[in-house]
Every structure is written in C-alpha cells, then in structure tokens.
Amino acid sequence: MSTATPSSWGTALVKISPYTFSAIGIAVSIGVSVLGAAWGIYITGSSLIGAAIKAPRITSKNLIRYNY
C-alpha cells in the first residue's frame, strides 16, 4: 500500500502555476510548427531535385517564385 507523500506527481502538478503550463504549451506548439516547416522544406527540396534530375530542362528558377 502506498501513501501520498509531498513529493508525489499529483502534488507537483497541483503546485505548478497555470501560467507555466501555458508557457510550456506555447513552446511545444512553436517547436512542432518549426519541425513541420522544416519537414515541408525538406520534402519540397527533394522533389525539386528529383524533378531536375528526371527532366533537366526544368530548373528551380522556373518553379520557385521569389517575392521581395
């Protein structure tokens, strides 16, 4: 039989500020967003390289438009 001690997980979660939970959630969402963007850039880049190898007349200059 276990008894709840002041160092248990439940006590720790109750003592953490709600603002800390929100900050952790924001940090995790930004991190996942950055990972998703990196994954998308990787997939797009590999697709462009594959297209350039398969059809050399296609260049990335014709596929990507830069807006400044």
N, C-alpha and C positions, 0 to 999 in steps of 0.2 A: 504494500500500500504506500503510495507516495503522497506526501503533503506539499502544498504550495508554499514555496519559500519566496522571500522578497526578490530573489534573483531569477524567478521563473520568466518564461517568454511572455506570458499574459501580463504580468506586472510591467515588464519593459515596454510592451506595446501601449499600455494604458498611459504610461508616463511620457511617451513621446508626443511632442506638440503636433497638432494637426497641420500647422504651417510646415513642419519638417516633412510630413507625408506628402504635402502638395509640392514642395520643392523637389523631393525625390521623384515624384510622378512627372514633373516638368522635365527634369534632367533625363529621365528614361525615354520620354517621348521625343526629345530633341536628338538623343543618341540613336534611337531607332530610325528617325527620319533621315539622319545623316547616313546611316548604313544603307537605307533604301535608295537614297540618291546615288551613293557610290556604286551599288549593285546595278542600278539603271545605266549609269555611265559606262560601267564595265561591259554590260550586255550590248549597248549601242556601239561601243568602240569595236568589240569583237565582230559584230555584224558588219560594220563598215569595212573592216579589214578583210573579212571573208568575201564581201561583195567586190572589193578591189582586186582580190586575187582571182576570183571567178570571171569577172568582166573588167579587164584593165582599163577600158575606156571610161568607166565610172570613177570619178575622183571624189574625194571627200569635199572638195571645194564646191562641187555641184550639189552635194547632198545636205550640207550644213550651211545655214544662212546666219551671218553674224549681225546682230542688231546692237549698235552702239548709240 
